[in-house]
Each structure stands twice: as structure tokens, then as C-alpha cells.
Amino acid sequence: MDNNELLLAISNLVDAKLEAYTKQVTAEIQDVRADLGKEIRDIKVFQENVILPRLQNIEASYLSTYARYRDGADRMEAAYGDIDLLKKVVQKHSGDLQEHGEKLQEHDEKLQKLA
């Protein structure tokens, strides 16, 4: 055998081994793709059936809580205004009562002098 024949034999041997290895790798890649495809479908189903309903529940809960706090905040502003008005009325009435008390005391003193 001359060198060209040896090189051709080596080349054919390498091609045969490479082809077998390529088929094996291709088969493994297809298996991995199939497994990944199944896992991706499983993840999508899980997201749709488990995660999405929970997220919707959480969202609904937060939105209703926000609405309650928003409405409560508006009522609190009104309550603060009412409390301020109530303080002013109580202060005025306290002053009026104190003034009337002083006048009553003066009248009592006058009545005691007359008696």
C-alpha cells in the first residue's frame, strides 16, 4: 500500500467513526430537545394552573385592600376636619361655661350679701 491508499483508508475509518459519533450526538440532542420540550410544556401548564390563579388572587386582594385604604383615607380627612371643628366648639363652650360660672359666683356673692 502506498501513502495515498493509507491516507484514504485512514480517512474512510475516521469518516466512519465520525459518522457514528455524529449519529450518537444527534440522537442525544434530539432526546434532550424532547425532554426540554416536555419540561417546558409542564412548566407552562404549572404556570397556567397553579401560579396564574394564585397571582390573580394576590392581585385581587391587593386591589381590594388598596380600595379600602383609599376610601378610608378620604374618610379620615373628613374626620380630621370634624375633629378640628369639634375642638373649636368645645373650646368656645368651655369658655362660655367658665364665663357663666364666674357670673353665677358673682350673683351668689351678691345674694349672700343681701341675705
C-alpha positions as CSV (number, residue, x, y, z in Angstrom):
1,M,0.0,0.0,0.0
2,D,1.3,3.4,-0.9
3,N,0.8,6.5,1.1
4,N,-2.3,7.6,-0.8
5,E,-4.0,4.3,-0.2
6,L,-3.1,4.5,3.5
7,L,-4.4,8.1,3.8
8,L,-7.6,7.0,2.0
9,A,-8.1,4.1,4.4
10,I,-7.4,6.3,7.4
11,S,-9.8,8.9,6.0
12,N,-12.6,6.3,5.5
13,L,-12.0,4.9,9.0
14,V,-12.2,8.4,10.5
15,D,-15.3,9.2,8.4
16,A,-17.0,6.0,9.6
17,K,-16.2,6.7,13.3
18,L,-17.1,10.4,12.9
19,E,-20.4,9.4,11.3
20,A,-21.2,7.0,14.1
21,Y,-20.3,9.6,16.7
22,T,-22.4,12.3,14.9
23,K,-25.4,10.0,14.8
24,Q,-25.0,9.3,18.5
25,V,-24.7,13.0,19.3
26,T,-27.6,13.9,17.1
27,A,-29.7,11.2,18.8
28,E,-28.7,12.6,22.3
29,I,-29.5,16.2,21.1
30,Q,-33.0,15.0,19.9
31,D,-33.6,13.3,23.3
32,V,-32.6,16.4,25.2
33,R,-34.8,18.5,22.9
34,A,-37.7,16.2,23.6
35,D,-37.1,16.3,27.3
36,L,-36.8,20.1,27.3
37,G,-40.0,20.3,25.2
38,K,-41.8,18.2,27.8
39,E,-40.4,20.2,30.7
40,I,-41.4,23.4,29.0
41,R,-44.9,22.2,28.5
42,D,-45.1,21.0,32.1
43,I,-43.8,24.4,33.3
44,K,-46.4,26.2,31.1
45,V,-49.2,24.0,32.4
46,F,-48.0,24.6,36.0
47,Q,-47.9,28.3,35.5
48,E,-51.4,28.3,34.0
49,N,-53.0,26.0,36.5
50,V,-51.1,27.0,39.7
51,I,-49.2,30.2,39.6
52,L,-51.6,32.3,37.5
53,P,-54.6,31.7,39.7
54,R,-52.5,32.5,42.8
55,L,-51.2,35.7,41.2
56,Q,-54.8,36.7,40.3
57,N,-55.9,36.0,43.9
58,I,-53.0,38.1,45.2
59,E,-53.8,40.9,42.7
60,A,-57.5,40.9,43.7
61,S,-56.5,41.0,47.4
62,Y,-54.2,43.9,46.9
63,L,-56.7,45.9,44.8
64,S,-59.5,45.5,47.3
65,T,-57.1,46.4,50.1
66,Y,-56.0,49.5,48.2
67,A,-59.6,50.5,47.6
68,R,-60.4,50.1,51.3
69,Y,-57.4,52.2,52.3
70,R,-58.1,54.8,49.7
71,D,-61.7,55.1,50.8
72,G,-60.6,55.1,54.5
73,A,-58.0,57.8,53.8
74,D,-60.8,60.0,52.3
75,R,-63.0,59.4,55.4
76,M,-60.1,60.1,57.7
77,E,-59.5,63.5,56.1
78,A,-63.2,64.3,56.7
79,A,-62.9,63.0,60.3
80,Y,-59.9,65.3,60.9
81,G,-61.9,68.2,59.7
82,D,-64.8,67.2,62.0
83,I,-62.4,66.8,65.0
84,D,-60.9,70.3,64.4
85,L,-64.4,71.8,64.3
86,L,-65.3,69.8,67.5
87,K,-62.2,71.1,69.3
88,K,-63.2,74.7,68.4
89,V,-66.8,74.2,69.6
90,V,-65.6,72.6,72.8
91,Q,-63.1,75.4,73.5
92,K,-65.8,78.0,72.9
93,H,-68.3,76.2,75.1
94,S,-65.7,75.8,77.8
95,G,-65.1,79.5,77.7
96,D,-68.8,80.3,77.8
97,L,-69.3,77.9,80.7
98,Q,-66.4,79.4,82.6
99,E,-67.8,82.9,82.0
100,H,-71.3,81.8,83.1
101,G,-69.8,80.1,86.2
102,E,-68.0,83.4,87.1
103,K,-71.3,85.3,86.7
104,L,-73.1,82.8,88.8
105,Q,-70.5,83.1,91.5
106,E,-70.9,86.9,91.4
107,H,-74.7,86.6,91.7
108,D,-74.3,84.1,94.6
109,E,-72.0,86.6,96.4
110,K,-74.5,89.4,95.9
111,L,-77.3,87.2,97.2
112,Q,-75.3,86.3,100.3
113,K,-74.7,89.9,101.0
114,L,-78.4,90.7,100.7
115,A,-79.4,87.8,102.9
